[in-house]
């Protein structure tokens, strides 16, 4: 079951999580989404806070555990 914090992720945050899971670096994510690298970093920081994790690996682990990505 998804935790309440996980359900607060928006579409772009879920997309970025999937891109991180696909081993894309921030620069590539930014290019794909037509964002600045700083905007991608901002979203990753928001995701980390919402999922209560510290790293990109933590984001992926929590996302899989909570079935945010498969």
PyMOL Python script that loads the backbone (N, CA, C, O; Angstrom):
from pymol import cmd

cmd.read_pdbstr("""\
ATOM      1  N   UNK A   1       0.836  -1.181   0.000  1.00  0.00           N
ATOM      2  CA  UNK A   1       0.000   0.000   0.000  1.00  0.00           C
ATOM      3  C   UNK A   1       0.884   1.249   0.000  1.00  0.00           C
ATOM      4  O   UNK A   1       1.908   1.281   0.682  1.00  0.00           O
ATOM      5  N   UNK A   2       0.499   2.265  -0.753  1.00  0.00           N
ATOM      6  CA  UNK A   2       1.272   3.505  -0.803  1.00  0.00           C
ATOM      7  C   UNK A   2       1.100   4.272   0.498  1.00  0.00           C
ATOM      8  O   UNK A   2       0.007   4.337   1.061  1.00  0.00           O
ATOM      9  N   UNK A   3       2.208   4.855   0.965  1.00  0.00           N
ATOM     10  CA  UNK A   3       2.098   5.705   2.152  1.00  0.00           C
ATOM     11  C   UNK A   3       1.455   7.020   1.737  1.00  0.00           C
ATOM     12  O   UNK A   3       1.428   7.364   0.555  1.00  0.00           O
ATOM     13  N   UNK A   4       0.940   7.749   2.715  1.00  0.00           N
ATOM     14  CA  UNK A   4       0.256   9.010   2.410  1.00  0.00           C
ATOM     15  C   UNK A   4       1.193  10.002   1.736  1.00  0.00           C
ATOM     16  O   UNK A   4       0.782  10.700   0.809  1.00  0.00           O
ATOM     17  N   UNK A   5       2.457  10.080   2.186  1.00  0.00           N
ATOM     18  CA  UNK A   5       3.405  11.006   1.567  1.00  0.00           C
ATOM     19  C   UNK A   5       3.622  10.659   0.105  1.00  0.00           C
ATOM     20  O   UNK A   5       3.732  11.552  -0.736  1.00  0.00           O
ATOM     21  N   UNK A   6       3.686   9.355  -0.208  1.00  0.00           N
ATOM     22  CA  UNK A   6       3.932   8.928  -1.583  1.00  0.00           C
ATOM     23  C   UNK A   6       2.794   9.329  -2.505  1.00  0.00           C
ATOM     24  O   UNK A   6       3.027   9.610  -3.681  1.00  0.00           O
ATOM     25  N   UNK A   7       1.585   9.362  -2.005  1.00  0.00           N
ATOM     26  CA  UNK A   7       0.462   9.735  -2.849  1.00  0.00           C
ATOM     27  C   UNK A   7       0.473  11.219  -3.174  1.00  0.00           C
ATOM     28  O   UNK A   7      -0.268  11.671  -4.046  1.00  0.00           O
ATOM     29  N   UNK A   8       1.306  11.975  -2.481  1.00  0.00           N
ATOM     30  CA  UNK A   8       1.394  13.410  -2.737  1.00  0.00           C
ATOM     31  C   UNK A   8       2.345  13.748  -3.885  1.00  0.00           C
ATOM     32  O   UNK A   8       2.524  14.921  -4.213  1.00  0.00           O
ATOM     33  N   UNK A   9       2.946  12.745  -4.491  1.00  0.00           N
ATOM     34  CA  UNK A   9       3.826  12.986  -5.626  1.00  0.00           C
ATOM     35  C   UNK A   9       2.995  13.389  -6.837  1.00  0.00           C
ATOM     36  O   UNK A   9       1.955  12.795  -7.123  1.00  0.00           O
ATOM     37  N   UNK A  10       3.476  14.415  -7.545  1.00  0.00           N
ATOM     38  CA  UNK A  10       2.754  14.821  -8.747  1.00  0.00           C
ATOM     39  C   UNK A  10       3.305  14.085  -9.970  1.00  0.00           C
ATOM     40  O   UNK A  10       4.255  13.310  -9.861  1.00  0.00           O
ATOM     41  N   UNK A  11       2.714  14.331 -11.107  1.00  0.00           N
ATOM     42  CA  UNK A  11       3.082  13.613 -12.333  1.00  0.00           C
ATOM     43  C   UNK A  11       4.540  13.823 -12.708  1.00  0.00           C
ATOM     44  O   UNK A  11       5.226  12.864 -13.063  1.00  0.00           O
ATOM     45  N   UNK A  12       5.025  15.045 -12.639  1.00  0.00           N
ATOM     46  CA  UNK A  12       6.420  15.299 -13.028  1.00  0.00           C
ATOM     47  C   UNK A  12       7.388  14.619 -12.065  1.00  0.00           C
ATOM     48  O   UNK A  12       8.433  14.123 -12.486  1.00  0.00           O
ATOM     49  N   UNK A  13       7.048  14.591 -10.779  1.00  0.00           N
ATOM     50  CA  UNK A  13       7.909  13.912  -9.802  1.00  0.00           C
ATOM     51  C   UNK A  13       7.961  12.418 -10.079  1.00  0.00           C
ATOM     52  O   UNK A  13       9.024  11.804  -9.986  1.00  0.00           O
ATOM     53  N   UNK A  14       6.824  11.834 -10.418  1.00  0.00           N
ATOM     54  CA  UNK A  14       6.787  10.407 -10.753  1.00  0.00           C
ATOM     55  C   UNK A  14       7.597  10.140 -12.024  1.00  0.00           C
ATOM     56  O   UNK A  14       8.298   9.133 -12.116  1.00  0.00           O
ATOM     57  N   UNK A  15       7.500  11.027 -12.984  1.00  0.00           N
ATOM     58  CA  UNK A  15       8.279  10.898 -14.223  1.00  0.00           C
ATOM     59  C   UNK A  15       9.767  10.960 -13.923  1.00  0.00           C
ATOM     60  O   UNK A  15      10.540  10.160 -14.450  1.00  0.00           O
ATOM     61  N   UNK A  16      10.176  11.898 -13.085  1.00  0.00           N
ATOM     62  CA  UNK A  16      11.590  12.036 -12.735  1.00  0.00           C
ATOM     63  C   UNK A  16      12.073  10.800 -11.987  1.00  0.00           C
ATOM     64  O   UNK A  16      13.193  10.344 -12.215  1.00  0.00           O
ATOM     65  N   UNK A  17      11.254  10.253 -11.101  1.00  0.00           N
ATOM     66  CA  UNK A  17      11.638   9.022 -10.397  1.00  0.00           C
ATOM     67  C   UNK A  17      11.902   7.908 -11.405  1.00  0.00           C
ATOM     68  O   UNK A  17      12.889   7.182 -11.287  1.00  0.00           O
ATOM     69  N   UNK A  18      11.026   7.771 -12.389  1.00  0.00           N
ATOM     70  CA  UNK A  18      11.212   6.739 -13.411  1.00  0.00           C
ATOM     71  C   UNK A  18      12.509   6.977 -14.186  1.00  0.00           C
ATOM     72  O   UNK A  18      13.224   6.027 -14.506  1.00  0.00           O
ATOM     73  N   UNK A  19      12.810   8.219 -14.483  1.00  0.00           N
ATOM     74  CA  UNK A  19      14.039   8.545 -15.210  1.00  0.00           C
ATOM     75  C   UNK A  19      15.273   8.234 -14.364  1.00  0.00           C
ATOM     76  O   UNK A  19      16.275   7.745 -14.886  1.00  0.00           O
ATOM     77  N   UNK A  20      15.205   8.512 -13.074  1.00  0.00           N
ATOM     78  CA  UNK A  20      16.306   8.171 -12.171  1.00  0.00           C
ATOM     79  C   UNK A  20      16.485   6.658 -12.152  1.00  0.00           C
ATOM     80  O   UNK A  20      17.611   6.162 -12.186  1.00  0.00           O
ATOM     81  N   UNK A  21      15.373   5.924 -12.098  1.00  0.00           N
ATOM     82  CA  UNK A  21      15.426   4.458 -12.095  1.00  0.00           C
ATOM     83  C   UNK A  21      16.046   3.924 -13.382  1.00  0.00           C
ATOM     84  O   UNK A  21      16.642   2.847 -13.387  1.00  0.00           O
ATOM     85  N   UNK A  22      15.905   4.676 -14.468  1.00  0.00           N
ATOM     86  CA  UNK A  22      16.515   4.306 -15.747  1.00  0.00           C
ATOM     87  C   UNK A  22      17.953   4.803 -15.863  1.00  0.00           C
ATOM     88  O   UNK A  22      18.530   4.814 -16.950  1.00  0.00           O
ATOM     89  N   UNK A  23      18.522   5.212 -14.732  1.00  0.00           N
ATOM     90  CA  UNK A  23      19.928   5.628 -14.622  1.00  0.00           C
ATOM     91  C   UNK A  23      20.272   6.883 -15.414  1.00  0.00           C
ATOM     92  O   UNK A  23      21.413   7.055 -15.844  1.00  0.00           O
ATOM     93  N   UNK A  24      19.304   7.749 -15.605  1.00  0.00           N
ATOM     94  CA  UNK A  24      19.561   9.000 -16.315  1.00  0.00           C
ATOM     95  C   UNK A  24      20.164  10.027 -15.355  1.00  0.00           C
ATOM     96  O   UNK A  24      19.640  10.219 -14.258  1.00  0.00           O
ATOM     97  N   UNK A  25      21.250  10.685 -15.746  1.00  0.00           N
ATOM     98  CA  UNK A  25      21.794  11.762 -14.916  1.00  0.00           C
ATOM     99  C   UNK A  25      20.910  13.011 -15.009  1.00  0.00           C
ATOM    100  O   UNK A  25      20.089  13.132 -15.919  1.00  0.00           O
ATOM    101  N   UNK A  26      21.081  13.915 -14.081  1.00  0.00           N
ATOM    102  CA  UNK A  26      20.264  15.134 -14.047  1.00  0.00           C
ATOM    103  C   UNK A  26      20.308  15.907 -15.357  1.00  0.00           C
ATOM    104  O   UNK A  26      19.290  16.426 -15.813  1.00  0.00           O
ATOM    105  N   UNK A  27      21.481  15.981 -15.956  1.00  0.00           N
ATOM    106  CA  UNK A  27      21.626  16.730 -17.213  1.00  0.00           C
ATOM    107  C   UNK A  27      20.746  16.133 -18.304  1.00  0.00           C
ATOM    108  O   UNK A  27      20.113  16.864 -19.066  1.00  0.00           O
ATOM    109  N   UNK A  28      20.706  14.810 -18.378  1.00  0.00           N
ATOM    110  CA  UNK A  28      19.891  14.133 -19.389  1.00  0.00           C
ATOM    111  C   UNK A  28      18.390  14.281 -19.085  1.00  0.00           C
ATOM    112  O   UNK A  28      17.580  14.466 -19.994  1.00  0.00           O
ATOM    113  N   UNK A  29      18.038  14.198 -17.805  1.00  0.00           N
ATOM    114  CA  UNK A  29      16.644  14.405 -17.400  1.00  0.00           C
ATOM    115  C   UNK A  29      16.202  15.807 -17.797  1.00  0.00           C
ATOM    116  O   UNK A  29      15.120  15.996 -18.353  1.00  0.00           O
ATOM    117  N   UNK A  30      17.051  16.786 -17.506  1.00  0.00           N
ATOM    118  CA  UNK A  30      16.736  18.181 -17.832  1.00  0.00           C
ATOM    119  C   UNK A  30      16.522  18.350 -19.331  1.00  0.00           C
ATOM    120  O   UNK A  30      15.574  19.006 -19.762  1.00  0.00           O
ATOM    121  N   UNK A  31      17.401  17.760 -20.113  1.00  0.00           N
ATOM    122  CA  UNK A  31      17.294  17.867 -21.563  1.00  0.00           C
ATOM    123  C   UNK A  31      16.003  17.219 -22.062  1.00  0.00           C
ATOM    124  O   UNK A  31      15.301  17.792 -22.896  1.00  0.00           O
ATOM    125  N   UNK A  32      15.694  16.041 -21.558  1.00  0.00           N
ATOM    126  CA  UNK A  32      14.487  15.307 -21.968  1.00  0.00           C
ATOM    127  C   UNK A  32      13.206  16.072 -21.628  1.00  0.00           C
ATOM    128  O   UNK A  32      12.252  16.078 -22.406  1.00  0.00           O
ATOM    129  N   UNK A  33      13.196  16.714 -20.463  1.00  0.00           N
ATOM    130  CA  UNK A  33      12.000  17.430 -20.010  1.00  0.00           C
ATOM    131  C   UNK A  33      11.996  18.902 -20.417  1.00  0.00           C
ATOM    132  O   UNK A  33      11.034  19.626 -20.160  1.00  0.00           O
ATOM    133  N   UNK A  34      13.085  19.333 -21.055  1.00  0.00           N
ATOM    134  CA  UNK A  34      13.236  20.731 -21.438  1.00  0.00           C
ATOM    135  C   UNK A  34      13.214  21.646 -20.213  1.00  0.00           C
ATOM    136  O   UNK A  34      12.604  22.715 -20.224  1.00  0.00           O
ATOM    137  N   UNK A  35      13.895  21.196 -19.155  1.00  0.00           N
ATOM    138  CA  UNK A  35      14.050  21.940 -17.901  1.00  0.00           C
ATOM    139  C   UNK A  35      15.512  22.316 -17.740  1.00  0.00           C
ATOM    140  O   UNK A  35      16.378  21.783 -18.434  1.00  0.00           O
ATOM    141  N   UNK A  36      15.783  23.225 -16.834  1.00  0.00           N
ATOM    142  CA  UNK A  36      17.172  23.487 -16.451  1.00  0.00           C
ATOM    143  C   UNK A  36      17.595  22.388 -15.476  1.00  0.00           C
ATOM    144  O   UNK A  36      16.751  21.744 -14.852  1.00  0.00           O
ATOM    145  N   UNK A  37      18.898  22.182 -15.351  1.00  0.00           N
ATOM    146  CA  UNK A  37      19.394  21.208 -14.378  1.00  0.00           C
ATOM    147  C   UNK A  37      18.980  21.617 -12.965  1.00  0.00           C
ATOM    148  O   UNK A  37      18.690  20.764 -12.126  1.00  0.00           O
ATOM    149  N   UNK A  38      18.956  22.893 -12.715  1.00  0.00           N
ATOM    150  CA  UNK A  38      18.559  23.393 -11.391  1.00  0.00           C
ATOM    151  C   UNK A  38      17.111  23.018 -11.079  1.00  0.00           C
ATOM    152  O   UNK A  38      16.794  22.682  -9.938  1.00  0.00           O
ATOM    153  N   UNK A  39      16.237  23.071 -12.073  1.00  0.00           N
ATOM    154  CA  UNK A  39      14.838  22.694 -11.864  1.00  0.00           C
ATOM    155  C   UNK A  39      14.726  21.202 -11.552  1.00  0.00           C
ATOM    156  O   UNK A  39      13.931  20.797 -10.703  1.00  0.00           O
ATOM    157  N   UNK A  40      15.519  20.394 -12.236  1.00  0.00           N
ATOM    158  CA  UNK A  40      15.527  18.951 -11.962  1.00  0.00           C
ATOM    159  C   UNK A  40      16.006  18.704 -10.536  1.00  0.00           C
ATOM    160  O   UNK A  40      15.414  17.902  -9.814  1.00  0.00           O
ATOM    161  N   UNK A  41      17.072  19.385 -10.126  1.00  0.00           N
ATOM    162  CA  UNK A  41      17.583  19.244  -8.758  1.00  0.00           C
ATOM    163  C   UNK A  41      16.522  19.654  -7.735  1.00  0.00           C
ATOM    164  O   UNK A  41      16.375  19.014  -6.695  1.00  0.00           O
ATOM    165  N   UNK A  42      15.794  20.709  -8.033  1.00  0.00           N
ATOM    166  CA  UNK A  42      14.706  21.167  -7.159  1.00  0.00           C
ATOM    167  C   UNK A  42      13.657  20.065  -6.995  1.00  0.00           C
ATOM    168  O   UNK A  42      13.225  19.777  -5.879  1.00  0.00           O
ATOM    169  N   UNK A  43      13.251  19.451  -8.108  1.00  0.00           N
ATOM    170  CA  UNK A  43      12.243  18.388  -8.037  1.00  0.00           C
ATOM    171  C   UNK A  43      12.780  17.171  -7.276  1.00  0.00           C
ATOM    172  O   UNK A  43      12.052  16.554  -6.498  1.00  0.00           O
ATOM    173  N   UNK A  44      14.034  16.832  -7.498  1.00  0.00           N
ATOM    174  CA  UNK A  44      14.621  15.691  -6.788  1.00  0.00           C
ATOM    175  C   UNK A  44      14.669  15.969  -5.288  1.00  0.00           C
ATOM    176  O   UNK A  44      14.414  15.070  -4.486  1.00  0.00           O
ATOM    177  N   UNK A  45      14.988  17.186  -4.905  1.00  0.00           N
ATOM    178  CA  UNK A  45      14.977  17.543  -3.485  1.00  0.00           C
ATOM    179  C   UNK A  45      13.572  17.436  -2.902  1.00  0.00           C
ATOM    180  O   UNK A  45      13.400  16.949  -1.784  1.00  0.00           O
ATOM    181  N   UNK A  46      12.563  17.888  -3.651  1.00  0.00           N
ATOM    182  CA  UNK A  46      11.170  17.757  -3.196  1.00  0.00           C
ATOM    183  C   UNK A  46      10.782  16.292  -3.046  1.00  0.00           C
ATOM    184  O   UNK A  46      10.139  15.911  -2.068  1.00  0.00           O
ATOM    185  N   UNK A  47      11.172  15.480  -4.009  1.00  0.00           N
ATOM    186  CA  UNK A  47      10.875  14.043  -3.965  1.00  0.00           C
ATOM    187  C   UNK A  47      11.529  13.417  -2.731  1.00  0.00           C
ATOM    188  O   UNK A  47      10.899  12.648  -2.005  1.00  0.00           O
ATOM    189  N   UNK A  48      12.798  13.757  -2.505  1.00  0.00           N
ATOM    190  CA  UNK A  48      13.520  13.212  -1.347  1.00  0.00           C
ATOM    191  C   UNK A  48      12.818  13.548  -0.039  1.00  0.00           C
ATOM    192  O   UNK A  48      12.700  12.698   0.844  1.00  0.00           O
ATOM    193  N   UNK A  49      12.360  14.768   0.082  1.00  0.00           N
ATOM    194  CA  UNK A  49      11.656  15.181   1.298  1.00  0.00           C
ATOM    195  C   UNK A  49      10.326  14.449   1.439  1.00  0.00           C
ATOM    196  O   UNK A  49       9.979  13.986   2.526  1.00  0.00           O
ATOM    197  N   UNK A  50       9.590  14.345   0.348  1.00  0.00           N
ATOM    198  CA  UNK A  50       8.291  13.665   0.398  1.00  0.00           C
ATOM    199  C   UNK A  50       8.436  12.186   0.749  1.00  0.00           C
ATOM    200  O   UNK A  50       7.600  11.626   1.458  1.00  0.00           O
ATOM    201  N   UNK A  51       9.500  11.557   0.250  1.00  0.00           N
ATOM    202  CA  UNK A  51       9.715  10.135   0.511  1.00  0.00           C
ATOM    203  C   UNK A  51      10.553   9.890   1.760  1.00  0.00           C
ATOM    204  O   UNK A  51      10.735   8.748   2.183  1.00  0.00           O
ATOM    205  N   UNK A  52      11.060  10.966   2.344  1.00  0.00           N
ATOM    206  CA  UNK A  52      11.881  10.891   3.551  1.00  0.00           C
ATOM    207  C   UNK A  52      13.133  10.041   3.339  1.00  0.00           C
ATOM    208  O   UNK A  52      13.428   9.127   4.110  1.00  0.00           O
ATOM    209  N   UNK A  53      13.863  10.374   2.265  1.00  0.00           N
ATOM    210  CA  UNK A  53      15.119   9.696   1.939  1.00  0.00           C
ATOM    211  C   UNK A  53      16.193  10.739   1.649  1.00  0.00           C
ATOM    212  O   UNK A  53      15.906  11.927   1.505  1.00  0.00           O
ATOM    213  N   UNK A  54      17.437  10.268   1.567  1.00  0.00           N
ATOM    214  CA  UNK A  54      18.565  11.183   1.389  1.00  0.00           C
ATOM    215  C   UNK A  54      19.221  11.122   0.003  1.00  0.00           C
ATOM    216  O   UNK A  54      19.860  12.084  -0.422  1.00  0.00           O
ATOM    217  N   UNK A  55      19.064  10.000  -0.694  1.00  0.00           N
ATOM    218  CA  UNK A  55      19.824   9.789  -1.932  1.00  0.00           C
ATOM    219  C   UNK A  55      18.923   9.361  -3.084  1.00  0.00           C
ATOM    220  O   UNK A  55      17.749   9.043  -2.893  1.00  0.00           O
ATOM    221  N   UNK A  56      19.502   9.361  -4.290  1.00  0.00           N
ATOM    222  CA  UNK A  56      18.786   8.872  -5.474  1.00  0.00           C
ATOM    223  C   UNK A  56      18.452   7.383  -5.310  1.00  0.00           C
ATOM    224  O   UNK A  56      17.377   6.933  -5.706  1.00  0.00           O
ATOM    225  N   UNK A  57      19.377   6.635  -4.728  1.00  0.00           N
ATOM    226  CA  UNK A  57      19.122   5.214  -4.481  1.00  0.00           C
ATOM    227  C   UNK A  57      17.942   5.064  -3.523  1.00  0.00           C
ATOM    228  O   UNK A  57      17.081   4.206  -3.718  1.00  0.00           O
ATOM    229  N   UNK A  58      17.910   5.893  -2.499  1.00  0.00           N
ATOM    230  CA  UNK A  58      16.799   5.871  -1.555  1.00  0.00           C
ATOM    231  C   UNK A  58      15.479   6.162  -2.233  1.00  0.00           C
ATOM    232  O   UNK A  58      14.460   5.552  -1.908  1.00  0.00           O
ATOM    233  N   UNK A  59      15.490   7.088  -3.172  1.00  0.00           N
ATOM    234  CA  UNK A  59      14.275   7.412  -3.932  1.00  0.00           C
ATOM    235  C   UNK A  59      13.777   6.173  -4.664  1.00  0.00           C
ATOM    236  O   UNK A  59      12.589   5.853  -4.613  1.00  0.00           O
ATOM    237  N   UNK A  60      14.677   5.478  -5.341  1.00  0.00           N
ATOM    238  CA  UNK A  60      14.294   4.308  -6.125  1.00  0.00           C
ATOM    239  C   UNK A  60      13.790   3.184  -5.229  1.00  0.00           C
ATOM    240  O   UNK A  60      12.769   2.561  -5.521  1.00  0.00           O
ATOM    241  N   UNK A  61      14.504   2.928  -4.142  1.00  0.00           N
ATOM    242  CA  UNK A  61      14.092   1.866  -3.216  1.00  0.00           C
ATOM    243  C   UNK A  61      12.692   2.146  -2.684  1.00  0.00           C
ATOM    244  O   UNK A  61      11.829   1.268  -2.694  1.00  0.00           O
ATOM    245  N   UNK A  62      12.472   3.373  -2.221  1.00  0.00           N
ATOM    246  CA  UNK A  62      11.165   3.738  -1.660  1.00  0.00           C
ATOM    247  C   UNK A  62      10.084   3.701  -2.741  1.00  0.00           C
ATOM    248  O   UNK A  62       8.954   3.291  -2.473  1.00  0.00           O
ATOM    249  N   UNK A  63      10.420   4.120  -3.941  1.00  0.00           N
ATOM    250  CA  UNK A  63       9.451   4.114  -5.039  1.00  0.00           C
ATOM    251  C   UNK A  63       9.018   2.687  -5.379  1.00  0.00           C
ATOM    252  O   UNK A  63       7.836   2.438  -5.615  1.00  0.00           O
ATOM    253  N   UNK A  64       9.961   1.758  -5.403  1.00  0.00           N
ATOM    254  CA  UNK A  64       9.607   0.369  -5.674  1.00  0.00           C
ATOM    255  C   UNK A  64       8.791  -0.222  -4.529  1.00  0.00           C
ATOM    256  O   UNK A  64       7.789  -0.899  -4.760  1.00  0.00           O
ATOM    257  N   UNK A  65       9.218   0.033  -3.305  1.00  0.00           N
ATOM    258  CA  UNK A  65       8.502  -0.501  -2.131  1.00  0.00           C
ATOM    259  C   UNK A  65       7.063  -0.010  -2.077  1.00  0.00           C
ATOM    260  O   UNK A  65       6.166  -0.745  -1.663  1.00  0.00           O
ATOM    261  N   UNK A  66       6.844   1.232  -2.496  1.00  0.00           N
ATOM    262  CA  UNK A  66       5.519   1.820  -2.439  1.00  0.00           C
ATOM    263  C   UNK A  66       4.768   1.736  -3.770  1.00  0.00           C
ATOM    264  O   UNK A  66       3.721   2.356  -3.950  1.00  0.00           O
ATOM    265  N   UNK A  67       5.328   0.953  -4.697  1.00  0.00           N
ATOM    266  CA  UNK A  67       4.693   0.721  -6.004  1.00  0.00           C
ATOM    267  C   UNK A  67       4.416   2.005  -6.783  1.00  0.00           C
ATOM    268  O   UNK A  67       3.433   2.100  -7.519  1.00  0.00           O
ATOM    269  N   UNK A  68       5.300   2.995  -6.610  1.00  0.00           N
ATOM    270  CA  UNK A  68       5.211   4.229  -7.390  1.00  0.00           C
ATOM    271  C   UNK A  68       5.697   3.933  -8.805  1.00  0.00           C
ATOM    272  O   UNK A  68       5.166   4.450  -9.788  1.00  0.00           O
ATOM    273  N   UNK A  69       6.728   3.083  -8.879  1.00  0.00           N
ATOM    274  CA  UNK A  69       7.233   2.604 -10.170  1.00  0.00           C
ATOM    275  C   UNK A  69       7.344   1.091 -10.075  1.00  0.00           C
ATOM    276  O   UNK A  69       7.396   0.521  -8.986  1.00  0.00           O
ATOM    277  N   UNK A  70       7.379   0.451 -11.245  1.00  0.00           N
ATOM    278  CA  UNK A  70       7.487  -1.018 -11.262  1.00  0.00           C
ATOM    279  C   UNK A  70       8.637  -1.459 -12.121  1.00  0.00           C
ATOM    280  O   UNK A  70       8.883  -2.657 -12.255  1.00  0.00           O
TER     281      UNK A  70
END
""", "prot")
cmd.dss("prot")
cmd.show_as("cartoon", "prot")
cmd.util.cbc("prot")
cmd.orient("prot")
